[in-house]
Structure formats: C-alpha cells, structure tokens
Amino acid sequence: MSQLTDGFGRSFPYLRLSLTEACNFRCSYCLPDGYQADGRPRFLQVDEIARLVRAFAALGMSKIRLTGG
C-alpha cells in the first residue's frame, strides 16, 4: 500500500501520536506559533489511542512514534 501524503506531496512513513500536550519544554516543533493552551493538560485515553492505531493501520501505516509529556 502507498504511503500517506499531504497537499504538498510530502509522504508520511509513520504516525506521530502525541499522547498529551503537557510537555513543559514548549519547543516550536510541538507547539507552533499561535498555539494557545488553556492551562489544562489533555491526555488521550487508551480507547482513543487504540481507535487511532486501528484507523491508521487500515491505511497502511506500520510504525507509530509516541510523543508528548
């Protein structure tokens, strides 16, 4: 199966899944200009992670990078 691509033709060989936005480093890689946090950390629930993994696996994704926190 072919890799996922965006509107600029860039391919994505793996899924980068941020489990939370609670990281205290605040680097521009994770939090681009204009990002506005409301002060409450949010965490993906196990069932949400499982649903995302299944959906991307169905699209041919075979590698996941877990990030955040």
DARAMO-V141559 format. One record per residue. N is the residue number from 1. PHI is phi in whole degrees, -180 to 180 (none if undefined). OMEGA is omega in whole degrees, -180 to 180 (* if undefined). Layout:
BEGIN
[[N | PHI | OMEGA] [N | PHI | OMEGA]]
END
This chain:
BEGIN
[[1 | none | -179] [2 | -76 | 180] [3 | -75 | 175] [4 | -70 | 177] [5 | -132 | 177] [6 | -99 | -178] [7 | -66 | 178] [8 | -98 | 179] [9 | 83 | 178] [10 | -78 | 180] [11 | -96 | -179] [12 | -125 | -177] [13 | -79 | 180] [14 | -149 | 177] [15 | -95 | 174] [16 | -101 | -173] [17 | -115 | 179] [18 | -86 | -178] [19 | -74 | 180] [20 | -155 | 174] [21 | -104 | -174] [22 | -85 | 180] [23 | -59 | -178] [24 | -94 | 179] [25 | -79 | 178] [26 | 56 | 179] [27 | -75 | -176] [28 | -70 | 178] [29 | -64 | -178] [30 | -92 | -175] [31 | -124 | -177] [32 | -69 | 177] [33 | -52 | 179] [34 | 91 | 180] [35 | -65 | -180] [36 | -123 | 176] [37 | -82 | 178] [38 | -98 | 177] [39 | 89 | 179] [40 | -107 | 177] [41 | -66 | 179] [42 | -119 | -179] [43 | -125 | 173] [44 | -71 | 177] [45 | -84 | -178] [46 | -57 | -180] [47 | -67 | 177] [48 | -68 | 178] [49 | -62 | -180] [50 | -61 | -180] [51 | -65 | 178] [52 | -65 | 179] [53 | -61 | 178] [54 | -62 | -178] [55 | -64 | -179] [56 | -74 | 174] [57 | -63 | 178] [58 | -65 | 177] [59 | -89 | 177] [60 | 101 | 180] [61 | -74 | -178] [62 | -120 | -179] [63 | -137 | 179] [64 | -127 | 173] [65 | -113 | 179] [66 | -88 | -178] [67 | -135 | 174] [68 | 101 | 173] [69 | 88 | *]]
END
